[in-house]
């Protein structure tokens, strides 16, 4: 998982630390295959590309099937 708790993800979105395709987003924003998610914190700046969208619940072992980290 990129962010393990929804509440933490929501707080990061609300503070503008998460961007989708270069734009600040609300936690309810829908993502599509190919979208670029950027997470910037004090310690790091990471980028992830959405590879697939799950249909239902995702098992812990399967979460990496839906995104890939983008290296600069």
N, C-alpha and C positions, 0 to 999 in steps of 0.2 A: 504494500500500500504506500501511496505517496504521503498521505496524512491519515493517521490511524483513527482519529476521532472527529466526528462531524462538527462538534462544538469548536474545536481548534481551527478547523478549516473555515468555519463561519467567521470567527474572529479575524483570521488572516485576510479573508475577503473584505470584511467591513473596514479594515485598516488600510486596504489598498496594496497588500503584499502579494496578492495573486492576480495575475493577468491572463486573459484568454485572447490569443491572437493580437497581443499588444495593447489590449484595453482592460481597464479595471472592471471587475464583474461582481455581481451579487451572488450569494451562495446558490441561488436557485437557477442560475444560468445553465441552459442545456449545452452539452458539448457534442461535437460530431467527429467522425473519423477524419483524421488529418489535422485537427485543431492543435495548436501549440499552447501549452499551459506553462506559465512561468511563475516560480515561487521565489520571492526574494526575502531573505531574513537578514539579521545582523551578521550571521556567520557564513551564509552562502547564497548563491544564486543558481537555481537549477531550472532546467527546461525539460519538458516531457511532451512527446507527440502521442496523440490518441490513435491507437492502432485498430481497436475494435470496441464496440459497445456491448456490454453484457445484457442478456435478456432478463435474467433473474438474479438471485443471490449469487455471490462469487465466493468460492472457497479460498482460504488463505493461500493455498498453493497455486491457485490459478490467476491471481491478480496481475501477475506480470504478462499475461497474454493480452492485456488491454491497453498497455502503454509502453513506450520505450523512452529511455533518457536520451536527450539530445546533447551532444558535447559540442562546445564552441570550437 
